[in-house]
Amino acid sequence: MKNRRKMIKVIERKLADIKTKPVFKPIPRDPRIAPPSPRPVPKPRPPEFPIPHPRPISPPYPRPLPPIPRDPIISPPYPR
């Protein structure tokens, strides 16, 4: 029972501390003074001329190769 009474006292003390501790309140701003303006973000300047890509972008899949031109096959004449 003694420990229980001690625990109750400790808890009561902690609750009292919580009640007496000052609650953080934001500093009231003077409405006459303008709030600090956010820093302006510099806009990226467009390039004067288009910058060429370091290497040409290849298509997503390889293009089929053109058919190889071949001479028409001439069959040798067969003896009759």
Buried (B, 14 or more C-beta within 10 A) or exposed (E): EEEEEEEEEEEEEEEEEEEEEEEEEEEEEEEEEEEEEEEEEEEEEEEEEEEEEEEEEEEEEEEEEEEEEEEEEEEEEEEE
